[in-house]
Structures are given as C-alpha cells and as structure tokens.
Amino acid sequence: MQVSIVGSGYVGTTVAACLADMGHDVYNIDIDETVVEQINDGDSPIHEPGLDALVSAYGGSTLQATTSYDAIRETDLTMLALPTPNEPDGSIDLSAMKAGMESIGEALREKDGYHLVVVKSTVVPGTTDTELRPILESASGKTDGDDIGLAVNPEFLREGSAVDDFMQPDKIVLGTDGDERALDLLARLYEPIVADWDIPVVETGRSEAEMIKYANNAFLASKVSLINDLGNICKEFGVDSYEVADAIGMDDRISERFLRSGVGWGGSCLTGDQQILLRDDDGTHLLELATFFDRYVTTDSLSDVSVLSCDDDGDFEFKPVVAATRREYEGPLHTIQTRMNKTVTVTHDHPMVTVEDDTQIVREAQSLSTGDEIPVQTDLPSHPVESFDVLELIAAAPAFDNSNVYLKPAVELDSLKERLREELAAYDEQFDYDKIHEFCRNNYLTLDAFLDAEDRLPVDRTDLSLYTTVGGGQTYIPAVITADEDFWRFVGYYLSEGNIHDEDASRGSTTRRRIFLSFHPSDEQEYVEDVETYLDSLGVRYNTRTQETTTDIEVSSRVLAYFIEWLGCGTGSYSARIPDTVYQEPPAHRKALLSGLFRGDGHIEYPSHSNAVVYEYGSVSEELIRGMQFLLHSLGIVPSYKSSQSQKSTRPAHFLRISSKEQIAALTDLFLPSKREQIEQRLAAYDRDIQPVGHDPEGRYTTVEVDDVTVTEETVDVYSLEVADTHRFVTTDGLVVHNCFPKDVDAIRHAAREAGYEPQMLDAAVAVNDQQPDRLLGLLEEHVDVAGKRIAVLGLSFKPGTDDIRNSRAIPVIEQLLDRGATVVGYDPVATEEMRDRFPGIEYADSPAEALDGAAGAVVVTDWDEFAALDEEFDAMARPVVVDGRRIISRRDGITYEGLTW
C-alpha cells in the first residue's frame, strides 16, 4: 500500500518506519526540513530502541520524508500524527491538528477517487466529528463517506518499547462508524501483523475509538497510583510491597502488569510574593506564598489548610489545598497588570482564569492580551470569633509575670473571703503575710492566683479587668473583649491614627507603653468622641489633650498595647496592617473596621466638574493597603490602586480610590451622619448613574480588564497550589487564578468536567502520584542532611529506553533537592542533553560510577537495566545511602538502602 503520514515526531516516525518494515511505501510529511533530511539520510530524529535500525534500512527508499503535502495524492490513505499538547486547563491544543487537516484537505481537492484520512493522534471523544471533519470537508470540497473517508486509529505505543508495541500490539482499534471502504483499507494496512500474531481487531465508532485511548491511559494511571498508595502503606508497616504485588497479580481479575510501585508518573507557578487568603485551625490569615510554604509545607506533609477559592458560579468559599510545591525557576515571568492597577506575577505557562460571555475560560499567561477580563474577589465567608480572651493571651505571654498582673473583679471580694481562703489556701502558704486579706482589702487578685483556682472560684473572666501597675491611676482592660462593630471600628481608628510609644520607666525595668490616637484638633471632634465613647464603655481610663496641631487620646497600658500588637495591627503608620482575624468576621464588622480607617485617614473628594463623589485612602504601609483591598473586595467593592513617591520621601505612599455611584452609595454608612448626608445629597443631585470605570460588575463575575503584560527573564523560586473541587484560588489584589496542572490524564479529566461530570477517581490518582517524589526525598533526608551535599540522581528520562523527559519524575526530585541546597549530579544513558536544557546549572556525569563518586546520597528514579549491575560503584560514595524508587538496586552490606515502598 501507499501510505502518507503527517508528522514525524515520536508517533509519526515510529509508525512510518514500522509500516515500511511491513512492506508498505511510506511518505513522512513534516514542516521541519532538518527532520526531513535526517530521515532521508537514514537517521532517526528521536531515540527509541529498534527505531534506528528501521530508519537506517528504509530511510530514503520505501520511507521517504518530504515537506510537501502533494505526496498525499500518491497514496491510498493518510495518517494524521501531530501533537495535541495539554492546555493549562487540561484541555488539548488542537491547533496543529486543525492546520494539518486543512493541508490534507487542500491536497485531496485535486485527487480523484476515494481517499481515507486516519486520525492517529490522541484526541478527546467527539473531536474528529465536530472539529476535524468540517475542516477536511471544507478544504477538500468532498464529503465524508462519499469521496473521502475518515477513521480513528489510536496508538498504544509506550516510550522505550514503541517498535515492539506497534509490531506486536495487544489490540488494534479501528473507529470508522461502519464505513466498509475504510475498514477494508485498514485491514489491508495491518494484515501483515494481524496474520502473524493473531491480533484482536476492535471495529467501533470514531468517538468510541477516541475514548478507548483515554480510558486505556487513565485506567493504567489509576492502577499505578493505587499500587503506589498501597506501597506507601506497606512501607509504614515494614512490608515488602513487591511481594504483595506479586501475590495479588496472580489474581486474573487484577493481573501482575503495572503493579510495581515507585516514584509515580509525571508546571506552572506564581512568584513567592503573591498573596493568598487562607484558613487553618487558628483562623484566617493573609500570607505571601513563600511564607505559606515555610509555615505549612514540610518534606513529606502538607498541613490541613484551605484557601479562598472561586467556583464556576462566581461564589467564594475556602477549599482545601491538596498539594503545594516550590521550585527554582529560570525563564520568563509575566506580570499582568489590569485596570484599577491590580497585578499578579506568574510563570509564562501559568493557567489564568478569564471571563468571556459570563463564562470562565482558562488560558496561559503568555496568551493574555489587553482587554482580556480577569475575575476578582467579591465575597468572603464568615466565621466570627465573637470575643477575645485577653486574660488568656496575657497569661501565656512571656512579656508578663503573672504574679505582677492584677485583676479587678466586678464584685467585692470581701464577700467571698472565706471561699477564697478555702480555695487559695495552698497559694497563700508561699507568703509570710495574709495574702488573702490583702486581696479582699484592696479588692484585687493576681493573675497567677486566679489561674490556680479559677475552676473553683465563683468569678467569671467576663467580670474581670486587667492592669499592671499599683499605687493609683491604673488603666483597667477588660479580661474579655467583645468583637463587635464598636470594637472593629476602634481598631480601624487605631490603624489610621494610632501608634504605640514605648519608654523606659523612671523606676524598675518595666517599659511604659502608651497608645496614642491623634486627630485633627477641630475638624474631627466627632471621631474623638466616638473613640472616647467606646473606651468609656470598656471602662478604660484615657486622657484627651488638644494641642495646636492635634487632639490626642492617650491610653497608658501594657496590656492593651500587647493586645493590639498581638492582633497584628502594627505599632505605627509604617508597620500598620489589617489584623488577620477581621477576614473571618461578618460583613458588618469588616465594614466597621473600614469605617474607622476612612474616618481617620480617608478623604472624600467632590470633583468640581461633576456631581460625582470619590473616596480615597492613603498610607505609607503597602501591607495595610493590600489588606484593605481584600476587605473591600469581600464587600463587593473594587477599588483602584496606585503608588507614588515624592522627592523628599524615603518610601512610597500607597493609595486606594473608590468610585462609581453604586460603590459610593454602598459605603456611605462608613461615615458619621453629617458626612453621610452630604454624600447622599451629592449623589441624589446627579441625574445619571456613574458607571464603573476599570471593572465590570455585571453577570456572575466581577472582572477587571488586562491593561498591560510585562515579561522579564528571571531566576526565582516559584510556587504552585492544587486546590480541591474548584481548582482556582484568590491571590494578590483579589485576582482569581487557576490551579497549576500536572500534565498526564488532564485532557480526559477536563473533558469530563466540561461534560458536567467530576472524575473523582482520576483526581485521586493524580494526587497520589504527585506525592511520590516527596516521599522519596523524605526517606533520603532520614539519613542525610542534603544541604551542601553531593546527591546523585540516577535516571533522568520518563522511563527506560527513551530520551523523553516529559513527565519525568526526576524533574520534581531535582527541583526539591535544589530547594534544599543540595549539589545535584545527574546521570542517564540517553536523556542527559534533554535534561541539561531543563537544568543547565547542575552537574551531569558520563557514567553511574562518576555520579556516585563522592556522593553523600543517591536516588534512583528510572529503572535502566545497567543500574541493576551497580555494586562496587557504591563504595566510592562519601556516604553510601541509596533510596531506590524503582526496586532496581540490590540490597547489600556496606550501603544504607531504602526502598520507596518496600
């Protein structure tokens, strides 16, 4: 037969050479002139066992390569074997396939008679009929089933054994939708191997054939992940998982194939300064990714933590983080800046969420352009704290001696004197005077005495106040402070107008701590009275002093100062930040904090050219402004941001600006009635709505438009998160981004979700697979502190017999070793140059012996046969510690051996 094959990559070259060996005349069409020349000279463009001999034997004769599609007209059938790489959202990129199909159709337009086009590439069910057939028919001017035929004939080639897999397949799948001429041509094509090996042939529909390929791969991936998971359990019990696998493999319902546990089957990230809002057992926190990783991720575990996420309907909730990685990255970083001046920095291939026609679309960062719309946060689930136990906080604080912290009760202790004597008898014995009498006479308790007998005393914490000085003029702070609107508005006032001043006391060593809130001496009297009213409600002593430039409210209290710092508010304008706790408060409390902020340092602008109103807030603390953005977004408010620095200033100032009638109206209650009335009058006088500028609140999502994308080449640590269910999370400035994806079985997972089905088993398979490299290095670090040590990585390719490093488990292993400060030396029989392109900065050895020489540890990632023969080579290691991820190394005396799952 005369056969043409479009594409001379891994599949195309293998199929072309094998068909030539079966006696067919084959044309291999490719746009790469270098590849065409190699094949015609008898040189294989890819490494695959047995392929070199075939290309050498037939290249330039019965296997001819060309860049011209005209060769198609000389053949009986054409196979389309072009790549279908994963998109960031897991879907497949069909651009090469569509272009190839169009060129095939144009070539066939001038051919008389029937011609069969066979889709050999891996495509999701329905692709051939809905995407490729219309292109073929349009380009050729012919109709499927009449002058042309269209079939799906998926490949099941394994890298490292592709030639054998093609020549001796376990099945041949022919998807023709019953086209007898197509079946006849395919039967003739495969007749040599079907006759020789009695191969089963599956005749089915085109969509079924497409699905068979994905189901085949997905089932194998799930089987490998399941045995990995069982292997991990075996390791915990000291059980040899390979012996377990051998036994269960005898069950013909299971079979022994692909029951070898190991490092699994095989991205895209954000820079470490990008922020996320997360929730753990202690509450809600706003953290940079680098801090998140240091706090929650260890070598072999990830803490139970969730991040703020956005679902398909635009609803926001916290979802569990199921995986987190950090790696060194060298390459292009894309800083995406939107209107409203929101920014996020990611790797070029990071999947970004965009919105088109009220539908979320995932696209790589490098494909974004001006005008694309990115969704932003507009809500935040509540989990209020209700109150703060200041007594508990002070009791646990190293800064306080509990015997010198005093409690003022709301009741007279003299009425409880006998009860106190009974319950504090042991405590009283440490004094040479009657301590109980002193407590009752002066109506106080020490904190240590209260804690000693709290569960036996008829005194509740809510009836106590704390203070740390004696002799008159004490400032009492409630032992329990209610986290209500008044409290959060006071915190807002402090953030905008407050600071903590420390000074050495004139006697003793205790530092005097004073909290100041400073207001305008005449224009902000209402705010002064609001703060005073709140302090009075708590029973907190304060001093208000009006000077020429300010009205200052002063509270002298070590307890209150410590509490404010513990909240995370900072000690002044430069360190001010939104306390994490408020992110879990209900909307009214979040708005109350913003009220105190805007009343203190906010500005209401009334532009002279219109009846519009604009709210502005400025601060020298970028951290405060970033937190305010998250709070405003949580209320459905999308502010714009800018920064500027004067010539005299040592650091920039940061500003938020809120406009549009709807947003202004939603925040009028931030202000006191006099300001509120003025705002409402202004808005009422405006005869048309002020439309939002820079963001779109319509539909299910509120979005901001991409304004600019800046690309830089950098070497930095980058971070990725995998978020359960929604696969999205909220990051810097409230922007929503997508998960970072593993590359295998993603297409069928994506297709399933597009069809409305959640592929839970496949998701679980991916999760188990991803943890195996972490476990491998965790075992190594039980014996070796890898920082500064030479570590050998044996095996760099995806599997033995190939130089392909795509999905190689060596990649995450090397990344994590570099993260830990190791000096990495890699070895692979054929994949060194491919991995050198990925990691140019590590050492590469010419032999396993060279890699092991002087190494403090070795990890085996790929099971090349030559590794099984290693023996004396381990003696040259500085410390012979070997962690075997593939059970290829033999245990022996003189080495510390760890099997990954045995």
HUVEN-V234814 format. One line per field, one symbol per residue. ss: DSSP state (A for helix, B for strand, O for the rest). psi: psi as a letter, one per 20 degrees, with the letter a starting at -180 (. if undefined). A space follows every 10 residues. Layout:
ss: ???
psi: ???
This chain:
ss: OBBBBBOOOA AAAAAAAAAA AOOOBBBBBO OOAAAAAAAA OOOOOOOBOO AAAAAAAABO OOBBBBOOAA AAAAOOBBBB OOOOOBOOOO OBOOAAAAAA AAAAAAAAOO OOOOBBBBBO OOOOOOAAAA AAAAAAAAAA OOOBOOOBBB BBOOOOOOOO OAAAAAAOOO OBBBBOOOOA AAAAAAAAAA AAAAAAAOOO BBBBOAAAAA AAAAAAAAAA AAAAAAAAAA AAAAAAAOOO AAAAAAAAOO OOOOOOOOOO OOOOOOOOOB BOOOBBBBBB OOBBBBBBAA AAAAAABOOO OBOOOBBBBB OOOOOBBBBB BBBBBBBBBB BBBBBBBBOO OOBBBBBOOO BBBBBBOOBB BBBBAAAOOO OOBBBBOOOO OOOOOOBBBA AAAAAOOOOO OAAAOBBBBO OOAAAAAAAA AAAOAAAAOO OOOOAAAAAA AAOOBBAAAA AAAAAAOOOO AAABBBBOOO OOOOOOBBOB BBOOAAAAAA AAAAAAABBB BBBBOOOOOO BBBBBBBBBO OOOOAAAAAA AAAAAAAAOO OOBBBBOOOO BBBBBBOAAA AAAAAAAOOO OOOOOOOOOA AAAAOOAAAA AAAAAAAAAA ABBBBOOOOO OOOBBBBBBO OAAAAAAAAA AAAAOOOOOB BBBBOOOOOO OOBBBBBBOO AAAAAAOAAA OOAAAAAAAA AAAAAOOOOO OOOOBBOOOO OOBBBBBBBB BBBBBBBBBB BBBOOOOBBB OAAABBBBOO OOOOOAAAAA AAAAOOOOOA AAAAAAAAAA AAAAAAAAAA AOOOOOOOOB BBBBOOOOOO OBOOOOOOAA AAAAAAAAAO OOBBBBBOOO OAAAAAAAOO OOBBOOOAAA AAOOOOBBBB OOOOAAAAAO OAAAAAOOOO BBBBOOOOOO OOOOOBBBBO OO
psi: qppqpoplbg gggggggghh hijqpppopq iohggggggh ijppiqpppi hghghhhipi eiopqqipih hhijrhqppo lqqmqprhji rqojgggggg hghgghhihj pqrqppppoh roqqpigggh ghghgggghh jrppieiqqp rpnqqlpppi kggghghmqi qppooikjoh hghgghghgj gghghhjlpp poparghhgg hggghgghgg ghgghghggh hhgghhjkqo hhhghgghii oiigqiqkko qbjaq.bqrq qijqqqorpa hibqqoqqhg ggghhipagj qproqqqprp ahjjqprpqq piqpqpqppo appoooprqj lqqqprrhjp oqprpplkpp ppqqhiiqrp iqppqqpjro qqmqhgrpnh ghghhiphiq ohijpqpoqi rphhijghhg hghkggghii qjrnhggggg gjlrqqhhgg hhjgiiqlpq hijqqqrjqr jqkqoppphp ppmaggghhg gggghhirrp ppqpqhqaip pppppppprp ihikhhhghg gggghhhikp prppppahiq opppooohgh ggggghhkir jahhjpqpph hhijqrhhhg hgghghghhf jrpopnphir jrpppqpqqi ohhgggghgg gghijjpnqr qrqqprhiqi qqqpqqppap gggghijhjh rrhghggggh gghhipjqqo qqpiqojqah qpqqqphqop pqoqorpqqq qopqfhkqqp bpjjqprrrp qriqjhghgg hghhjjpomh ghghgggggh ighghghhhg iihpoipjqp ppoooirhrq jqjpjpjpih ghggghghhj jqoppqpqhi jghghhhgmi irqpqiqhgh hhojqiqqpo hpmqhhhhip eihhhiqhom ppooijlhqp qrqiqoppqg k.
